Amino acid sequence: MTNLGVQQLHIIPFDLGCVFYDCLSINNSKNLDFAKHFIDKLTNDSKAYNFTIENNIVLKYTGKEITDIEYKKCKLAETAICIANLMPNLKCYVLANGIGIFVLADLEGKALLKTDESIKDYSKAILANYQKKVTQASILKRFNGEEILVEENKAMLAFRELCWNIVNERSIKRKSVNVRKYSGSSSYKANGLSYVLSIYLLKENELTKNELNHLMRSTIFNKVVDKNEWAKINETIYNLECEDNVTTLKIGDTNTYYSWSAVAVEVKQDIANFDEISKNSVLSAMIKSELYVQSRWFIADNSMDNVNKNSHCSLEGLQRLASFVEFSQAELENDISANMNSLYKKVLNQVVITSEVKQLYKSVANQINTQKKIKEAHYQDKKRKNKLIADLFLAVFSASTLYKTVMDLISGKFDWYNWLIFAAMLVIAVGTIIFNYKNK
């Protein structure tokens, strides 16, 4: 069964575990040097898989040192260091913050190819949500049915492994490269993936207002992958008004729709390929906004995973993470600026609000502060124990040193040498008392 579904785009982030441009660093020359090495190596290694890599940066030099970066114009990404063309319907944008984001264009309804054809007799909202759920579950290896998107999944995994191998090779030589080691590997959740954000491409009047509200907001689709539930869900859609209306933004004559779990763009006709996606100003603004937000969401989401799975995470490391989160919060507040074109600004503003990414950063900031307090309490406890051991050692040392002096006093053999030792021990003892007093 083909062409009965709703065309969909799927945004799939993964973590390389490194940064190519560190917003908190004064000097990014080493990071940018690695970015150049990464693109060159990725370009060469990708030939074995027939992937093509587009370099999307121009590096600026002062003498032989790389001092700055400039991004080439890209309609679908703002800070991509390179763009990987994996398949005609699949690209990956590798961003400067070390997040790679696959954009998978399901323009043929591949999730419906092996679906019971009776689904076409129900509301199109059921078909669209089923298509999304099956696609997402297949990408994340959670679907129990017959596998779909086999070639796409192979290509995405192969590309992730290419990126991780380059980062890991470099981290052996320079330990500072791999800053998010736990999430930047195949052992993280679904082979390095965590979630999928989907964009519906809807024709005008393809769904009624109530169907649209249910599709974007309702929880009635929890069991939509079970065909035995279709009739029940269908009855609910047609007989029950959705309590929550979808957030709508009209841009010119095009409607865009937003919710926490999905977004939708109205299109006049079917999209044929990626070129048409880039030429559609509203659709390209939507993807650009989602790449911006989802890369930041993914870093926030995996930040605590990296802390909790790293038993050697220092207080300094936590403080750096706290600073990064604080910077990202400010960035989310200030990046929607007058310098943006008005279309992108409108779409990005809605994506930021409905994704609730700001709330996520607040939650992560609170968790980090809690971890810092625990770590600081641990350090203080360790400091007190070390102080006790040092004091005991000093007491034993002083006692053993003073023993001969005291014995000489008793026996009447107290010469100038003994006086010198006695005075030195007295100074040390008094100094220790004063030091401990000031460091309580």
Phi, psi and chi 1 to 4 in degrees:
 res  aa     phi    psi   chi1   chi2   chi3   chi4
   1 MET       -  120.6 -179.4  170.1   62.6      -
   2 THR  -131.6  160.8   58.8      -      -      -
   3 ASN    60.9   16.0  -61.0  -35.2      -      -
   4 LEU   -97.0  -15.7  -71.2  175.3      -      -
   5 GLY   -84.8 -169.9      -      -      -      -
   6 VAL  -106.3  126.3  171.4      -      -      -
   7 GLN   -57.6  139.4  -70.1 -170.4  -39.3      -
   8 GLN  -139.3  147.2  -61.5  177.3    7.8      -
   9 LEU  -114.9  138.7  -55.4  176.1      -      -
  10 HIS  -121.4  125.3  -56.7  -77.0      -      -
  11 ILE   -99.4  118.4  -50.4  -64.8      -      -
  12 ILE  -128.4  100.5  -47.5  153.3      -      -
  13 PRO   -85.1  151.4   28.8  -30.6      -      -
  14 PHE  -145.4  161.4   76.1   99.4      -      -
  15 ASP  -107.2  127.8 -166.6   -1.4      -      -
  16 LEU   -80.3  -17.6  -79.4   74.8      -      -
  17 GLY    87.7   -0.6      -      -      -      -
  18 CYS  -126.1  179.4   65.7      -      -      -
  19 VAL  -129.2  139.6  -72.0      -      -      -
  20 PHE   -98.3  -20.4  -60.9  106.6      -      -
  21 TYR  -146.1  113.0 -173.8   88.2      -      -
  22 ASP   -93.6  112.2 -173.0   -9.4      -      -
  23 CYS   -66.2  -15.8   53.4      -      -      -
  24 LEU   -98.0   -3.2  -62.0  178.2      -      -
  25 SER   -94.5  139.0  177.6      -      -      -
  26 ILE   -73.3  -37.7  -63.5  173.6      -      -
  27 ASN  -122.0  114.2 -173.7  -20.2      -      -
  28 ASN  -103.6   16.6  -93.9  -70.7      -      -
  29 SER   -59.6  -41.3   59.0      -      -      -
  30 LYS   -69.2  -40.0  -69.8 -177.0  178.3  179.1
  31 ASN   -63.7  -42.0  -71.5  -35.5      -      -
  32 LEU   -71.1  -32.6  -65.5  176.2      -      -
  33 ASP   -63.2  -39.4  179.9   65.0      -      -
  34 PHE   -67.3  -37.1  175.4   57.5      -      -
  35 ALA   -58.5  -43.9      -      -      -      -
  36 LYS   -62.9  -46.6 -179.7 -180.0 -177.7  -58.9
  37 HIS   -60.5  -43.2  167.0   81.6      -      -
  38 PHE   -60.3  -48.3  175.8   87.0      -      -
  39 ILE   -63.7  -43.7  -64.8  168.3      -      -
  40 ASP   -61.8  -46.4  -68.5  -17.1      -      -
  41 LYS   -68.3  -41.6 -174.0   91.1  165.1   64.1
  42 LEU   -63.7  -40.7 -175.9   63.3      -      -
  43 THR   -59.7  -43.8  -58.9      -      -      -
  44 ASN   -70.4  -47.2 -176.8   66.0      -      -
  45 ASP   -68.9  -25.4  -66.5   -8.4      -      -
  46 SER   -73.0  -17.3  -68.9      -      -      -
  47 LYS   -60.5  -31.9  -68.1  175.5 -177.5  176.6
  48 ALA   -65.8  -20.6      -      -      -      -
  49 TYR  -109.6    4.8  -61.1   89.6      -      -
  50 ASN    62.3   27.0  -67.1  -40.3      -      -
  51 PHE   -85.6  143.7  -57.6  155.1      -      -
  52 THR  -114.3  138.9   59.1      -      -      -
  53 ILE  -114.5  128.5  -50.5  -60.6      -      -
  54 GLU  -102.8  118.7  -60.9  174.5   36.9      -
  55 ASN   -70.7  126.8 -177.5   -7.7      -      -
  56 ASN  -116.4   18.1 -163.2   53.2      -      -
  57 ILE  -130.2  154.6   57.5  173.4      -      -
  58 VAL  -122.1  122.0  175.7      -      -      -
  59 LEU   -92.3  141.6  -62.4  175.3      -      -
  60 LYS  -108.8  139.0  -63.0 -178.1  178.0 -179.8
  61 TYR  -117.6  148.4  -69.0   78.5      -      -
  62 THR  -120.7  103.5  -60.6      -      -      -
  63 GLY    68.9 -124.7      -      -      -      -
  64 LYS   -97.6   -6.1  -66.7 -176.1  177.9 -179.5
  65 GLU   -91.3  132.4 -175.6  179.2   28.7      -
  66 ILE   -75.8  125.8  -56.8  172.1      -      -
  67 THR  -119.0  -17.3   53.1      -      -      -
  68 ASP  -157.5  169.8 -155.5   -2.8      -      -
  69 ILE  -134.2  145.0 -175.9  172.8      -      -
  70 GLU  -131.6  132.6 -177.1  179.2  -48.9      -
  71 TYR   -93.4  136.8  -57.7   98.0      -      -
  72 LYS   -72.0  162.4  -61.7  177.1 -175.6  177.6
  73 LYS   -68.7  128.7  -71.9 -175.2  178.3  179.9
  74 CYS  -141.9  119.8  176.3      -      -      -
  75 LYS   -66.9  -23.6  -70.0 -176.2  178.0 -180.0
  76 LEU  -107.3   -5.3  -57.7 -175.0      -      -
  77 ALA  -151.4  145.4      -      -      -      -
  78 GLU   -94.9  -42.1 -151.7  166.0   22.1      -
  79 THR  -124.4   42.5   58.6      -      -      -
  80 ALA   -80.7  128.5      -      -      -      -
  81 ILE   -81.4  -25.9   66.4  163.8      -      -
  82 CYS  -158.1  160.9   65.2      -      -      -
  83 ILE  -125.9  125.9  -58.7  151.2      -      -
  84 ALA  -103.2  126.2      -      -      -      -
  85 ASN   -98.2  104.4  -57.7  -70.0      -      -
  86 LEU   -93.4  -42.5  -50.6 -177.6      -      -
  87 MET  -147.9  166.1  -63.9  176.3   66.3      -
  88 PRO   -56.2  -29.4  -28.1   36.4      -      -
  89 ASN  -108.0   14.3   64.9  -29.9      -      -
  90 LEU  -144.2  122.5  178.2   63.3      -      -
  91 LYS  -127.7  161.3  -68.9  179.5 -178.3  -73.7
  92 CYS  -133.8  131.9 -174.5      -      -      -
  93 TYR  -106.5  115.0  -62.5   83.8      -      -
  94 VAL   -92.7  113.7  179.2      -      -      -
  95 LEU   -92.9  160.1  -53.5 -175.9      -      -
  96 ALA   -64.3  -23.9      -      -      -      -
  97 ASN   -82.0    4.4   59.1   10.8      -      -
  98 GLY    89.1   11.2      -      -      -      -
  99 ILE  -103.4  130.8  -60.3  -63.3      -      -
 100 GLY  -100.6  139.8      -      -      -      -
 101 ILE  -129.8  116.3  -58.6 -172.6      -      -
 102 PHE   -77.8  139.9  -63.1  106.5      -      -
 103 VAL  -118.8  110.2  178.6      -      -      -
 104 LEU  -105.4  119.8  171.5   62.1      -      -
 105 ALA   -98.1  104.6      -      -      -      -
 106 ASP   -92.4   88.7  179.5   18.6      -      -
 107 LEU   -96.9   -4.1  -54.3  176.6      -      -
 108 GLU  -115.9    2.3  -58.7  171.8   -1.3      -
 109 GLY    64.9   47.6      -      -      -      -
 110 LYS   -62.3  -27.1  -69.6 -171.5  175.8 -177.2
 111 ALA   -67.6  -15.6      -      -      -      -
 112 LEU   -99.8   -1.8  -58.7  172.6      -      -
 113 LEU   -59.8  -32.8  -66.2  176.3      -      -
 114 LYS  -118.2   27.9  -60.4  170.4 -176.9  177.1
 115 THR   -96.5  147.8  -57.6      -      -      -
 116 ASP   -55.9  124.1 -169.5  -43.5      -      -
 117 GLU   -66.9  -12.6  -67.9 -163.2    8.9      -
 118 SER   -64.9  -15.0   65.4      -      -      -
 119 ILE   -62.9  -24.3 -163.9  170.5      -      -
 120 LYS   -70.3  -12.5   68.1  178.9 -175.0 -123.2
 121 ASP   -84.4   -7.2  -61.0  -34.3      -      -
 122 TYR  -105.3  178.2  -60.6  102.7      -      -
 123 SER   -54.0  141.6  165.5      -      -      -
 124 LYS   -65.5  -21.0 -165.7  128.4 -169.1 -170.7
 125 ALA   -63.9  -37.2      -      -      -      -
 126 ILE   -64.5  -46.8  -68.1  176.7      -      -
 127 LEU   -60.8  -44.7 -171.3  149.1      -      -
 128 ALA   -65.2  -42.8      -      -      -      -
 129 ASN   -70.4  -39.4 -168.7  -90.0      -      -
 130 TYR   -59.8  -46.2  173.0   88.0      -      -
 131 GLN   -58.1  -45.3 -178.4 -176.7  -17.3      -
 132 LYS   -63.8  -48.4 -179.0 -171.6   83.6  167.9
 133 LYS   -61.7  -43.9  -69.2  -85.4  178.9   63.4
 134 VAL   -65.7  -42.6  169.9      -      -      -
 135 THR   -61.9  -48.5  -58.6      -      -      -
 136 GLN   -62.0  -44.4  -68.8 -178.1  -11.7      -
 137 ALA   -64.2  -35.8      -      -      -      -
 138 SER   -68.2  -41.0  -61.8      -      -      -
 139 ILE   -64.5  -38.3  -68.6  168.7      -      -
 140 LEU   -92.4    8.0  -59.7  174.7      -      -
 141 LYS    59.7   43.8  -61.0  -61.7 -179.6 -177.3
 142 ARG  -121.7    6.8  -62.5  171.3 -173.2  166.0
 143 PHE   -94.4  130.4 -175.3   54.9      -      -
 144 ASN   -87.6  -11.3  -65.3  -35.4      -      -
 145 GLY   -82.4 -166.2      -      -      -      -
 146 GLU   -67.8  133.7 -166.9  170.8  -11.9      -
 147 GLU   -64.6  137.9 -165.3  173.4    0.8      -
 148 ILE  -123.7  172.7   63.3  166.8      -      -
 149 LEU    52.5   38.2  -60.5  171.1      -      -
 150 VAL   -60.0  -50.0  176.2      -      -      -
 151 GLU   -67.6  -38.6  -66.2  -55.2  -45.0      -
 152 GLU   -63.6  -43.9  -72.7   84.9   -9.4      -
 153 ASN   -64.4  -39.7  -77.1  -31.9      -      -
 154 LYS   -62.8  -43.6  -76.6 -178.0  179.8  177.4
 155 ALA   -64.6  -42.4      -      -      -      -
 156 MET   -65.8  -41.2  -75.2 -169.5  -75.1      -
 157 LEU   -67.0  -43.1  179.6   57.6      -      -
 158 ALA   -60.3  -41.2      -      -      -      -
 159 PHE   -68.4  -41.6 -175.6   76.5      -      -
 160 ARG   -58.8  -44.0  -64.5 -161.4  -60.6  -83.1
 161 GLU   -65.5  -37.2  -71.7  177.1  -19.0      -
 162 LEU   -59.2  -47.1  -77.4  176.0      -      -
 163 CYS   -63.7  -48.2  -67.0      -      -      -
 164 TRP   -61.5  -39.7  -69.2  -31.7      -      -
 165 ASN   -62.4  -42.1  -73.3  -20.3      -      -
 166 ILE   -65.0  -43.7  -63.3  170.1      -      -
 167 VAL   -64.5  -43.5  172.5      -      -      -
 168 ASN   -67.7  -38.0  -70.9  -25.6      -      -
 169 GLU   -60.9  -41.5  -75.1  171.1    8.3      -
 170 ARG   -71.0  -35.7 -173.0   74.8  167.3 -176.4
 171 SER   -67.2  -24.7   68.2      -      -      -
 172 ILE   -64.2  -37.7  -66.6  171.5      -      -
 173 LYS   -82.4  -33.3  -60.8  177.4 -179.1  177.2
 174 ARG  -140.1  101.7 -153.9 -179.4   85.3 -144.8
 175 LYS   -61.0  -21.5  -65.8  179.8 -179.9  179.0
 176 SER   -75.3  -10.4   60.6      -      -      -
 177 VAL   -66.6  -48.9  169.7      -      -      -
 178 ASN   -86.6   95.8 -158.4  -30.4      -      -
 179 VAL   -98.3  -15.7  -65.2      -      -      -
 180 ARG  -129.4   67.6  -62.4 -174.9  -61.7  -91.8
 181 LYS   -63.4  -40.2 -171.4  173.6 -177.7  178.7
 182 TYR   -67.8  -47.2  175.9   64.9      -      -
 183 SER   -80.0  -17.9   56.8      -      -      -
 184 GLY   -91.9   55.2      -      -      -      -
 185 SER  -161.9  167.4   71.3      -      -      -
 186 SER   -71.6  -13.2   60.7      -      -      -
 187 SER   -80.3   -7.2   60.8      -      -      -
 188 TYR   -83.8  114.2 -175.0   66.4      -      -
 189 LYS    47.6 -118.6  -63.8 -174.8  178.3 -179.8
 190 ALA   -90.9   74.2      -      -      -      -
 191 ASN    54.0   43.9  -76.3  -20.2      -      -
 192 GLY    94.0   -9.7      -      -      -      -
 193 LEU   -97.8  163.8  -55.5 -180.0      -      -
 194 SER  -133.1  -45.6  177.4      -      -      -
 195 TYR  -155.1  171.1   64.9   87.3      -      -
 196 VAL  -131.9  132.0  179.7      -      -      -
 197 LEU  -105.6  127.1 -174.0  -76.4      -      -
 198 SER  -111.0  145.4  -61.8      -      -      -
 199 ILE  -118.0  120.3  -58.5  172.5      -      -
 200 TYR   -83.5  138.2  -63.6  110.9      -      -
 201 LEU  -107.1  102.3  -52.4 -175.3      -      -
 202 LEU  -103.7  138.9  -59.3  173.8      -      -
 203 LYS   -78.4  154.7  -53.3  -81.4 -169.9    3.1
 204 GLU   -60.9  129.6 -171.9  175.7    4.6      -
 205 ASN    63.7   18.6  -59.2  -39.9      -      -
 206 GLU   -68.9  -31.1 -170.5  169.1   18.7      -
 207 LEU  -124.5  148.1  -59.3  175.4      -      -
 208 THR   -71.9  166.4   65.9      -      -      -
 209 LYS   -58.9  -40.9 -178.3  179.4  178.2 -179.1
 210 ASN   -68.5  -39.7 -169.6   47.5      -      -
 211 GLU   -61.8  -42.1  -74.7  178.7  -55.4      -
 212 LEU   -63.6  -44.9  177.8   63.4      -      -
 213 ASN   -60.4  -43.3  -73.4  -25.6      -      -
 214 HIS   -63.6  -43.9  -85.2  -64.7      -      -
 215 LEU   -61.0  -41.7  176.3   62.9      -      -
 216 MET   -89.3  -24.8  -60.3  -66.8  -71.1      -
 217 ARG  -123.5  -28.3  -67.7  -74.5 -166.0 -179.6
 218 SER   -77.4  155.1 -179.0      -      -      -
 219 THR  -100.9   11.7   58.8      -      -      -
 220 ILE   -73.9   -8.3   63.5  172.7      -      -
 221 PHE   -94.0   14.8  -61.2  100.5      -      -
 222 ASN   -55.2  -34.7  -70.9  -21.7      -      -
 223 LYS  -113.1   27.4  -62.1 -179.8 -179.6  179.5
 224 VAL   -66.0  -22.8   73.5      -      -      -
 225 VAL   -73.5  -11.6  -67.1      -      -      -
 226 ASP   -94.2  111.9 -178.6   -3.2      -      -
 227 LYS   -63.1  -21.2   68.0  177.7 -176.3  179.2
 228 ASN   -69.4  -13.2  -63.0  -42.0      -      -
 229 GLU   -96.6   -6.9  -63.2  -71.3  -31.9      -
 230 TRP   -60.9  -44.6  -67.7  -15.7      -      -
 231 ALA   -62.6  -41.2      -      -      -      -
 232 LYS   -65.8  -44.5 -178.0  179.3  177.3 -179.2
 233 ILE   -64.6  -41.2  -61.9  170.5      -      -
 234 ASN   -60.6  -43.5 -166.4   67.0      -      -
 235 GLU   -62.2  -40.6 -175.6  178.3   -6.8      -
 236 THR   -63.1  -42.9  -57.9      -      -      -
 237 ILE   -60.7  -44.2  -70.3  173.5      -      -
 238 TYR   -81.8  -20.1  -75.2  117.7      -      -
 239 ASN  -110.7   -6.0  -64.6  -38.9      -      -
 240 LEU  -130.8  123.9 -177.8   68.0      -      -
 241 GLU   -71.9  132.4  -74.8  -70.1  -37.6      -
 242 CYS   -66.5  131.0 -176.2      -      -      -
 243 GLU   -70.4  -23.5  -65.2  179.6   -1.3      -
 244 ASP  -115.9  120.9 -162.9    3.2      -      -
 245 ASN   -83.8  140.7  -70.1  -38.0      -      -
 246 VAL   -68.9  147.2   66.8      -      -      -
 247 THR   -74.1  125.9  -59.9      -      -      -
 248 THR  -119.6  135.2  -56.0      -      -      -
 249 LEU  -127.6  119.4  174.3   64.2      -      -
 250 LYS   -95.1  124.5 -168.2  172.7 -175.6   67.6
 251 ILE  -119.0  106.4  -57.3  171.0      -      -
 252 GLY    64.2 -121.5      -      -      -      -
 253 ASP  -104.6   16.1   60.7  -10.8      -      -
 254 THR  -112.2  130.2  -60.0      -      -      -
 255 ASN   -92.6  137.9  -73.4  -43.0      -      -
 256 THR  -123.5  146.9   56.1      -      -      -
 257 TYR  -128.8  144.2  -52.8   98.4      -      -
 258 TYR  -136.2  137.8  -53.4   81.8      -      -
 259 SER  -147.6  176.2   72.7      -      -      -
 260 TRP   -64.3  -35.3 -176.5   84.5      -      -
 261 SER  -102.6  -10.9   60.4      -      -      -
 262 ALA  -162.3  163.3      -      -      -      -
 263 VAL  -134.7  163.3  -67.9      -      -      -
 264 ALA  -143.1  147.2      -      -      -      -
 265 VAL  -127.6  134.9  176.9      -      -      -
 266 GLU   -80.2  131.3 -155.9  171.2   72.3      -
 267 VAL  -124.8  149.5  -66.5      -      -      -
 268 LYS   -75.5  -34.2  -56.4  -60.1 -178.6 -173.7
 269 GLN  -151.4  169.8   57.5 -171.5   15.6      -
 270 ASP   -57.2  142.0  -78.3  -19.3      -      -
 271 ILE   -85.9  132.4  -61.1  -65.8      -      -
 272 ALA   -92.1  -33.2      -      -      -      -
 273 ASN  -165.6 -177.4   49.3   47.2      -      -
 274 PHE   -65.3  -31.7 -101.6  100.4      -      -
 275 ASP   -60.9  -40.6  -74.8  -21.3      -      -
 276 GLU   -69.6  -31.2  -70.5 -168.7   12.2      -
 277 ILE   -63.4  -45.1  -67.7  172.2      -      -
 278 SER   -65.5  -33.4  -62.5      -      -      -
 279 LYS   -78.4  -18.2  -68.6  174.3 -177.3  176.3
 280 ASN   -84.2  107.7 -175.1  -49.7      -      -
 281 SER   -61.6  -40.0   58.6      -      -      -
 282 VAL   -69.5  -44.3  176.5      -      -      -
 283 LEU   -66.0  -41.3 -165.8   49.9      -      -
 284 SER   -67.2  -35.3   58.3      -      -      -
 285 ALA   -65.8  -36.8      -      -      -      -
 286 MET   -64.8  -47.1  179.1   68.0   76.5      -
 287 ILE   -64.9  -42.9  -65.7  174.6      -      -
 288 LYS   -59.5  -41.8 -171.8  175.8 -179.1 -180.0
 289 SER   -64.9  -43.0  -60.9      -      -      -
 290 GLU   -67.6  -37.2  -73.2  -65.0   -7.6      -
 291 LEU   -63.6  -39.9  -97.5   61.4      -      -
 292 TYR   -62.1  -52.1  174.0   93.2      -      -
 293 VAL   -72.0  -45.1  170.5      -      -      -
 294 GLN   -68.1  -30.8  -63.5  -51.5  -40.3      -
 295 SER   -65.9  -38.5   69.8      -      -      -
 296 ARG   -75.2  -35.8  -76.4  150.2 -178.7   79.3
 297 TRP   -61.1  -45.6  178.3  -76.2      -      -
 298 PHE   -64.4  -40.0 -165.0   62.9      -      -
 299 ILE   -64.7  -45.0  -70.9  177.8      -      -
 300 ALA   -62.0  -41.8      -      -      -      -
 301 ASP   -64.2  -36.8 -169.3   42.7      -      -
 302 ASN   -95.9   -3.4   69.5   41.9      -      -
 303 SER   -59.7  -48.9  -70.6      -      -      -
 304 MET   -70.4  -29.7  -71.1  -46.9  -60.0      -
 305 ASP   -60.5  -43.2  -71.3  -26.3      -      -
 306 ASN   -66.4  -35.5  -79.3  -75.2      -      -
 307 VAL   -70.2  -48.4  169.3      -      -      -
 308 ASN   -68.5  -27.1  -66.1  -29.2      -      -
 309 LYS   -92.5   -0.2  -65.8  -65.7 -179.4  179.0
 310 ASN  -111.4   99.0 -176.8    0.9      -      -
 311 SER   -68.0  -15.5   59.1      -      -      -
 312 HIS  -101.5   13.5  -57.7  -66.4      -      -
 313 CYS   -64.7  121.3 -175.1      -      -      -
 314 SER   -88.0  168.0   63.8      -      -      -
 315 LEU   -63.1  -35.6 -172.8   57.9      -      -
 316 GLU   -62.9  -40.9 -178.4 -176.6   -5.7      -
 317 GLY   -64.6  -40.7      -      -      -      -
 318 LEU   -64.2  -40.0  -81.7  171.2      -      -
 319 GLN   -65.0  -39.1 -178.0   54.9   57.2      -
 320 ARG   -65.0  -41.3 -180.0  172.8  178.5   77.6
 321 LEU   -64.4  -40.8 -177.7   57.6      -      -
 322 ALA   -61.6  -40.3      -      -      -      -
 323 SER   -65.7  -39.4  -61.6      -      -      -
 324 PHE   -64.7  -43.6  172.8   77.9      -      -
 325 VAL   -62.6  -42.1  168.9      -      -      -
 326 GLU   -62.6  -42.4 -176.0  179.1  -17.6      -
 327 PHE   -62.5  -43.5  177.5   89.1      -      -
 328 SER   -65.1  -38.2  -62.8      -      -      -
 329 GLN   -60.5  -45.2  -74.8  178.5  -61.4      -
 330 ALA   -64.6  -38.0      -      -      -      -
 331 GLU   -62.8  -43.2 -170.6 -178.7   44.9      -
 332 LEU   -63.9  -32.1  -74.3  166.1      -      -
 333 GLU   -75.2  -35.8  -66.1  -69.6  -15.6      -
 334 ASN  -103.7  -16.7  -59.8  -34.2      -      -
 335 ASP   -71.5  -22.3  -97.8   10.7      -      -
 336 ILE   -81.4   87.0  -58.5  175.6      -      -
 337 SER  -118.6  172.9   66.5      -      -      -
 338 ALA   -68.2  -16.1      -      -      -      -
 339 ASN   -76.1  -15.2  -64.1  -33.2      -      -
 340 MET   -78.9  154.7  -63.8  177.5  176.3      -
 341 ASN   -70.7  149.8   83.9   48.7      -      -
 342 SER   -61.9  -34.7   57.8      -      -      -
 343 LEU   -64.6  -52.3  170.8   56.9      -      -
 344 TYR   -60.7  -40.0  177.5   50.1      -      -
 345 LYS   -61.5  -44.6 -178.1  178.2  178.4  178.7
 346 LYS   -63.1  -46.6  -71.8  177.4 -177.8  177.2
 347 VAL   -67.2  -46.1  174.5      -      -      -
 348 LEU   -60.1  -40.7  178.6   58.4      -      -
 349 ASN   -59.1  -44.5 -175.4   54.8      -      -
 350 GLN   -68.0  -38.7  -74.8  -61.2  -34.4      -
 351 VAL   -64.8  -42.9  171.7      -      -      -
 352 VAL   -61.4  -45.0  167.9      -      -      -
 353 ILE   -65.6  -52.1  -68.6  170.4      -      -
 354 THR   -74.6  -23.7   54.0      -      -      -
 355 SER   -75.1  -19.0   68.8      -      -      -
 356 GLU    60.5   30.8  -60.3 -179.3    0.3      -
 357 VAL   -66.2  -30.9   66.8      -      -      -
 358 LYS   -64.9  -39.9  -68.9 -177.9 -177.8  179.1
 359 GLN   -65.5  -36.5  -71.8   87.1  -33.2      -
 360 LEU   -61.2  -44.3  174.0   64.8      -      -
 361 TYR   -64.9  -36.0  -90.8   94.1      -      -
 362 LYS   -63.3  -42.5  -72.7  178.4 -177.6  176.8
 363 SER   -63.5  -44.2  174.7      -      -      -
 364 VAL   -63.9  -40.4  170.9      -      -      -
 365 ALA   -60.8  -41.0      -      -      -      -
 366 ASN   -65.0  -41.3  -70.8  -25.3      -      -
 367 GLN   -63.9  -41.6  -68.5 -178.4   62.6      -
 368 ILE   -64.4  -43.1  -68.1  170.5      -      -
 369 ASN   -61.6  -38.1  -74.6  -29.0      -      -
 370 THR   -63.6  -44.3  -59.8      -      -      -
 371 GLN   -63.6  -37.7  -71.2  -70.9  -28.7      -
 372 LYS   -63.0  -42.9  -80.6  175.5   61.8 -176.5
 373 LYS   -64.0  -40.7  -71.5  176.2 -178.1  176.9
 374 ILE   -63.7  -44.7  -67.2  171.5      -      -
 375 LYS   -65.1  -40.9 -173.7   72.8   74.7  172.6
 376 GLU   -64.6  -40.4  -75.8  167.9   -4.9      -
 377 ALA   -64.2  -38.1      -      -      -      -
 378 HIS   -64.8  -42.5  174.2   72.0      -      -
 379 TYR   -64.0  -40.6  -81.2    1.7      -      -
 380 GLN   -64.9  -40.5  -71.4  -61.0  -36.4      -
 381 ASP   -64.5  -42.3 -176.2   54.8      -      -
 382 LYS   -64.8  -37.2 -171.7  175.3 -179.7 -179.3
 383 LYS   -64.7  -41.7 -176.4  179.0  175.7 -178.3
 384 ARG   -64.1  -40.3  -77.6 -167.6  -65.3  -90.5
 385 LYS   -65.8  -42.7  -70.1  177.5 -179.9  176.9
 386 ASN   -64.3  -36.5  -70.9  -19.6      -      -
 387 LYS   -65.5  -40.5  177.7  176.3  166.9  -65.4
 388 LEU   -63.1  -44.1  175.4   61.1      -      -
 389 ILE   -63.1  -42.6  -66.8  170.7      -      -
 390 ALA   -62.9  -41.8      -      -      -      -
 391 ASP   -64.5  -41.0  -72.8  -11.1      -      -
 392 LEU   -64.7  -43.0  -71.5  172.5      -      -
 393 PHE   -61.8  -43.3  174.8   79.1      -      -
 394 LEU   -63.7  -38.9 -178.6   60.2      -      -
 395 ALA   -63.6  -45.1      -      -      -      -
 396 VAL   -63.8  -44.0  172.0      -      -      -
 397 PHE   -61.7  -44.3  175.3   75.0      -      -
 398 SER   -64.7  -42.8  -62.4      -      -      -
 399 ALA   -62.8  -44.1      -      -      -      -
 400 SER   -67.4  -35.6   61.3      -      -      -
 401 THR   -71.6  -38.2  -54.2      -      -      -
 402 LEU   -78.9  -14.3  -73.0  171.4      -      -
 403 TYR   -56.5  -49.8  173.1   75.5      -      -
 404 LYS   -64.5  -38.9 -175.2  176.0 -175.4  -59.4
 405 THR   -62.0  -45.2  -55.8      -      -      -
 406 VAL   -63.5  -41.9  172.8      -      -      -
 407 MET   -64.4  -37.6  -69.9  -56.7  -65.1      -
 408 ASP   -65.9  -35.9  -73.4  -14.9      -      -
 409 LEU   -61.3  -45.4  -89.8  171.4      -      -
 410 ILE   -64.9  -40.5  -64.8  170.8      -      -
 411 SER   -85.9   -4.2   62.1      -      -      -
 412 GLY    80.6   18.7      -      -      -      -
 413 LYS  -107.6   41.7  -62.1  179.0 -179.7  178.2
 414 PHE   -91.7  100.8 -158.6   69.7      -      -
 415 ASP  -102.4 -174.9   54.7   22.4      -      -
 416 TRP   -60.9  -32.7   68.1  -88.0      -      -
 417 TYR   -63.0  -43.0  178.6   72.9      -      -
 418 ASN   -65.2  -39.4  -60.6  102.7      -      -
 419 TRP   -61.2  -38.5  -80.9  108.9      -      -
 420 LEU   -64.3  -45.8 -175.2   60.9      -      -
 421 ILE   -63.3  -43.7  -65.4  175.8      -      -
 422 PHE   -60.5  -44.3 -179.8   77.5      -      -
 423 ALA   -64.5  -40.6      -      -      -      -
 424 ALA   -63.9  -43.2      -      -      -      -
 425 MET   -66.4  -35.8  -70.6  -56.8  101.5      -
 426 LEU   -64.7  -42.6 -173.6   61.1      -      -
 427 VAL   -62.5  -44.3  169.1      -      -      -
 428 ILE   -62.1  -45.6  -68.2  173.2      -      -
 429 ALA   -61.6  -47.5      -      -      -      -
 430 VAL   -64.8  -41.5  171.9      -      -      -
 431 GLY   -61.1  -39.8      -      -      -      -
 432 THR   -63.2  -43.0  -58.5      -      -      -
 433 ILE   -61.6  -45.0  -67.7  170.0      -      -
 434 ILE   -65.1  -42.9  -66.5  171.9      -      -
 435 PHE   -60.1  -48.3  176.9   80.4      -      -
 436 ASN   -62.9  -36.9  -71.6  -20.2      -      -
 437 TYR   -63.8  -43.5  175.5   78.2      -      -
 438 LYS   -73.8  -20.9  -72.5 -174.4  175.3 -177.6
 439 ASN  -104.6   16.7  -72.9  -81.7      -      -
 440 LYS   -68.4      -  -80.8 -175.7  179.5  179.5
